[in-house]
């Protein structure tokens, strides 16, 4: 008889997704900042290396962490909501004692992401503005001290409704992101666990999260470019979403994938770290359930 104690099955708590995402963004924020700078650049040929050198030269190495407080606030609102709702909606849609179907999994991810996108839109707007501030001339910078100061400034200077500027695009992107990340991760992980070479361990979690990061980047990049331009726009610069689409289309089809390399370079490690952190939180601190 084996002396090995049976492994307890644990499930994640509703706030683990937000904590895991906040931890991951502390590592990947510089890449997110570079992605935003590239997306708001109209010229075609400006490389990631050029942007990196410019940021470090003008702002020092810590300039790569400009707007970190807004990124953390975004993850603690947006990601907490989408992870929590995704698990809740999956449980609701799954028949008792059965696994959820793939269409229902996509539906759960889309709904959770869309709602999370709206809730996280104010923090996302401040995040984009704080990151892009360094590109502006000193006299045109917004100079938000931190995320809460940025929110107060937007509400005070531009009106409460302004904090949801671009929220529709943000919600659509968030829906695609959640489908690309969470649903893809679940599908890829389940597939890997059917193979003899994989067990429920960090190697499997890493492999599944790399695939999910690639899917998420491809699905969300066009919406991410449009969202970033809307949020960073000056009052009256664009008439609406279609105007932004036309503006971006002047660069050709690849204009909608501006910043794709830093986006994937940021989203791949972001996705990997999120799920590695999430799985560890769940395995060590999750709620114990009956097998």
C-alpha positions as CSV (number, residue, x, y, z in Angstrom):
1,X,0.0,0.0,0.0
2,X,1.4,3.4,-1.0
3,X,2.3,5.8,1.8
4,X,1.7,8.8,-0.5
5,X,-1.2,10.9,0.8
6,X,-4.0,11.7,-1.7
7,X,-3.7,15.0,-3.4
8,X,-6.4,17.5,-2.4
9,X,-8.4,19.1,-5.2
10,X,-8.5,22.8,-5.0
11,X,-10.3,25.5,-7.0
12,X,-9.3,29.1,-7.4
13,X,-10.9,31.8,-5.3
14,X,-12.7,34.6,-7.2
15,X,-9.9,37.2,-6.7
16,X,-6.9,34.9,-7.7
17,X,-7.1,36.0,-11.3
18,X,-6.6,39.7,-10.4
19,X,-3.8,38.9,-8.0
20,X,-2.0,36.8,-10.6
21,X,-2.5,39.4,-13.3
22,X,-1.2,42.2,-11.1
23,X,1.9,40.1,-10.2
24,X,2.6,39.4,-13.9
25,X,2.2,43.0,-15.0
26,X,5.0,44.1,-12.6
27,X,7.3,42.1,-14.8
28,X,5.8,42.9,-18.3
29,X,4.9,46.6,-17.9
30,X,7.9,47.9,-19.9
31,X,6.8,45.9,-22.9
32,X,3.2,47.2,-22.5
33,X,4.5,50.7,-22.5
34,X,6.5,50.2,-25.6
35,X,3.5,48.6,-27.3
36,X,1.4,51.7,-26.6
37,X,4.1,54.1,-27.9
38,X,4.3,52.1,-31.1
39,X,0.5,52.0,-31.5
40,X,0.2,55.8,-31.2
41,X,3.0,56.4,-33.7
42,X,1.7,57.2,-37.2
43,X,5.0,56.7,-39.0
44,X,5.6,53.2,-40.3
45,X,9.3,52.5,-39.7
46,X,10.0,53.0,-36.0
47,X,11.5,49.9,-34.3
48,X,11.0,48.5,-30.9
49,X,14.8,49.0,-30.2
50,X,14.5,52.6,-31.3
51,X,11.6,53.3,-28.9
52,X,13.4,51.5,-26.1
53,X,16.6,53.6,-26.5
54,X,14.6,56.8,-26.7
55,X,12.6,56.1,-23.5
56,X,15.8,55.1,-21.5
57,X,17.7,58.1,-22.9
58,X,15.0,60.7,-22.1
59,X,13.6,59.2,-18.9
60,X,16.1,56.8,-17.5
61,X,15.6,53.1,-16.9
62,X,12.6,53.7,-14.6
63,X,10.9,55.5,-17.5
64,X,10.0,52.0,-18.7
65,X,7.7,51.7,-15.7
66,X,5.9,54.9,-16.4
67,X,2.2,54.4,-15.6
68,X,2.7,51.2,-13.5
69,X,0.1,52.3,-10.9
70,X,-2.6,52.5,-13.6
71,X,-1.6,49.1,-15.0
72,X,-2.0,47.6,-11.5
73,X,-5.3,49.3,-11.0
74,X,-6.4,48.0,-14.4
75,X,-5.5,44.4,-13.6
76,X,-7.2,44.6,-10.2
77,X,-10.4,45.7,-11.8
78,X,-10.5,44.2,-15.3
79,X,-8.8,40.9,-14.7
80,X,-10.4,40.2,-11.3
81,X,-13.8,40.7,-12.9
82,X,-13.2,38.6,-16.0
83,X,-11.5,35.7,-14.2
84,X,-14.2,35.6,-11.5
85,X,-17.1,35.8,-14.0
86,X,-15.5,33.3,-16.4
87,X,-15.5,30.6,-13.7
88,X,-18.9,31.5,-12.4
89,X,-20.5,31.5,-15.9
90,X,-18.8,28.2,-16.8
91,X,-20.3,26.6,-13.6
92,X,-23.7,28.0,-14.5
93,X,-23.6,26.8,-18.1
94,X,-22.1,23.3,-17.5
95,X,-24.6,20.5,-16.9
96,X,-24.5,19.0,-13.5
97,X,-21.6,16.6,-13.2
98,X,-20.5,17.2,-16.9
99,X,-17.8,19.2,-18.6
100,X,-18.8,22.5,-20.3
101,X,-19.1,22.4,-24.0
102,X,-16.7,24.4,-26.2
103,X,-19.4,26.8,-27.5
104,X,-20.5,27.5,-23.9
105,X,-16.9,28.0,-22.9
106,X,-16.5,30.6,-25.6
107,X,-19.7,32.3,-24.5
108,X,-18.5,32.4,-20.9
109,X,-15.2,33.9,-21.9
110,X,-16.8,36.5,-24.2
111,X,-19.3,37.6,-21.6
112,X,-16.8,37.7,-18.8
113,X,-14.3,39.6,-20.9
114,X,-16.8,42.2,-22.1
115,X,-18.1,43.0,-18.6
116,X,-14.5,43.1,-17.3
117,X,-13.5,45.4,-20.1
118,X,-16.2,48.0,-19.2
119,X,-15.3,47.8,-15.5
120,X,-11.6,48.2,-16.3
121,X,-12.0,51.0,-18.9
122,X,-11.3,53.9,-16.6
123,X,-8.0,52.5,-15.4
124,X,-7.2,51.5,-19.0
125,X,-7.7,55.0,-20.2
126,X,-5.4,56.5,-17.5
127,X,-2.9,53.7,-18.2
128,X,-2.7,54.6,-21.9
129,X,-2.4,58.3,-21.2
130,X,0.3,57.9,-18.6
131,X,2.4,55.7,-20.8
132,X,2.1,57.9,-23.8
133,X,2.8,61.1,-21.9
134,X,6.6,60.9,-22.4
135,X,6.1,61.2,-26.1
136,X,4.5,64.6,-25.8
137,X,6.2,68.0,-25.5
138,X,6.5,69.1,-21.9
139,X,3.8,71.7,-22.3
140,X,1.3,69.2,-23.6
141,X,1.8,66.5,-21.0
142,X,-1.0,65.5,-18.7
143,X,1.5,64.8,-15.8
144,X,-0.8,62.4,-13.8
145,X,1.0,61.6,-10.6
146,X,-0.6,58.1,-10.2
147,X,-3.7,56.2,-11.3
148,X,-6.1,57.8,-8.8
149,X,-4.8,61.3,-9.6
150,X,-5.3,60.5,-13.3
151,X,-8.9,59.4,-12.7
152,X,-9.7,62.5,-10.7
153,X,-8.1,64.8,-13.3
154,X,-10.2,63.2,-16.1
155,X,-13.4,63.5,-14.2
156,X,-12.6,67.1,-13.0
157,X,-11.3,68.4,-16.3
158,X,-13.3,66.5,-18.9
159,X,-16.4,65.1,-17.1
160,X,-17.3,61.8,-15.5
161,X,-18.5,60.2,-18.8
162,X,-15.0,60.8,-20.2
163,X,-13.5,58.0,-18.1
164,X,-15.4,55.5,-20.2
165,X,-14.0,57.0,-23.5
166,X,-13.3,54.0,-25.8
167,X,-15.0,51.6,-23.4
168,X,-17.0,49.8,-26.2
169,X,-13.8,49.0,-28.1
170,X,-12.1,48.1,-24.8
171,X,-15.0,45.7,-24.0
172,X,-14.8,44.1,-27.4
173,X,-11.1,43.7,-27.1
174,X,-11.4,42.3,-23.6
175,X,-14.0,39.7,-24.8
176,X,-11.6,38.6,-27.5
177,X,-8.7,38.6,-25.1
178,X,-10.6,36.4,-22.6
179,X,-11.5,34.0,-25.3
180,X,-7.9,34.0,-26.5
181,X,-6.4,33.6,-23.1
182,X,-8.8,31.8,-20.7
183,X,-10.8,29.6,-23.1
184,X,-7.7,28.7,-25.2
185,X,-5.7,27.9,-22.1
186,X,-8.4,25.6,-20.8
187,X,-8.7,23.8,-24.2
188,X,-4.9,23.5,-24.7
189,X,-4.3,22.4,-21.1
190,X,-7.1,19.7,-21.3
191,X,-5.6,18.4,-24.6
192,X,-2.1,18.2,-23.1
193,X,-3.3,16.4,-20.0
194,X,-4.6,13.6,-22.3
195,X,-1.1,13.0,-23.5
196,X,1.2,10.6,-21.6
197,X,4.0,13.2,-21.7
198,X,2.2,15.8,-19.6
199,X,1.0,16.0,-16.0
200,X,-0.8,18.8,-14.1
201,X,2.5,20.6,-13.4
202,X,4.3,23.9,-14.3
203,X,5.6,22.5,-17.6
204,X,2.1,21.8,-18.8
205,X,0.9,25.2,-17.5
206,X,3.8,26.9,-19.3
207,X,3.1,25.1,-22.6
208,X,-0.6,25.8,-22.5
209,X,-0.1,29.5,-21.6
210,X,2.3,30.0,-24.6
211,X,-0.3,28.8,-27.0
212,X,-3.0,30.9,-25.3
213,X,-0.8,34.0,-25.5
214,X,-0.3,33.5,-29.3
215,X,-4.1,33.1,-29.9
216,X,-4.9,36.1,-27.7
217,X,-2.4,38.4,-29.5
218,X,-3.7,37.6,-32.9
219,X,-7.4,38.1,-31.9
220,X,-6.9,41.3,-30.0
221,X,-4.3,43.3,-31.8
222,X,-6.5,45.2,-34.3
223,X,-8.9,46.2,-31.6
224,X,-6.0,47.1,-29.3
225,X,-4.6,49.5,-31.8
226,X,-8.0,51.2,-32.3
227,X,-8.6,51.4,-28.6
228,X,-5.3,52.9,-27.9
229,X,-5.7,55.6,-30.5
230,X,-9.2,56.5,-29.2
231,X,-8.1,56.7,-25.6
232,X,-5.0,58.9,-26.4
233,X,-6.9,61.2,-28.8
234,X,-7.2,64.9,-28.1
235,X,-10.8,66.3,-27.8
236,X,-12.4,66.5,-31.2
237,X,-9.5,64.7,-33.0
238,X,-11.7,61.8,-34.2
239,X,-15.4,61.8,-35.0
240,X,-15.9,58.2,-33.9
241,X,-14.6,54.7,-34.1
242,X,-15.0,54.6,-37.9
243,X,-12.9,57.7,-38.2
244,X,-10.1,56.0,-36.2
245,X,-10.4,52.9,-38.4
246,X,-10.0,55.1,-41.5
247,X,-7.0,56.9,-40.0
248,X,-5.3,53.6,-39.1
249,X,-6.2,52.1,-42.5
250,X,-4.0,54.7,-44.2
251,X,-1.0,52.7,-43.1
252,X,-2.4,49.6,-44.9
253,X,-3.7,46.3,-43.4
254,X,-0.5,46.0,-41.2
255,X,-1.5,49.3,-39.6
256,X,-4.0,47.4,-37.5
257,X,-1.2,45.2,-36.2
258,X,1.1,48.1,-35.3
259,X,3.2,47.0,-32.3
260,X,2.4,43.3,-32.8
261,X,5.9,42.2,-31.9
262,X,6.0,44.0,-28.5
263,X,2.4,43.1,-28.0
264,X,3.2,39.4,-28.4
265,X,6.5,39.8,-26.6
266,X,4.5,41.3,-23.7
267,X,1.4,39.2,-23.9
268,X,3.2,35.8,-24.1
269,X,5.2,36.3,-20.9
270,X,2.2,38.1,-19.3
271,X,0.0,35.1,-20.1
272,X,2.6,32.6,-19.0
273,X,3.1,34.4,-15.7
274,X,-0.6,34.9,-15.0
275,X,-1.4,31.2,-15.4
276,X,1.8,30.1,-13.5
277,X,0.9,32.4,-10.7
278,X,-2.8,31.4,-10.8
279,X,-2.1,27.7,-10.8
280,X,0.3,28.1,-7.8
281,X,-2.2,30.2,-5.9
282,X,-4.9,27.7,-6.6
283,X,-2.8,24.7,-5.6
284,X,-1.6,26.2,-2.4
285,X,-4.4,28.5,-1.3
286,X,-7.4,27.5,-3.3
287,X,-10.7,26.3,-1.8
288,X,-10.6,22.5,-1.1
289,X,-13.5,20.7,-2.9
290,X,-14.6,17.1,-2.8
291,X,-13.2,14.9,-5.6
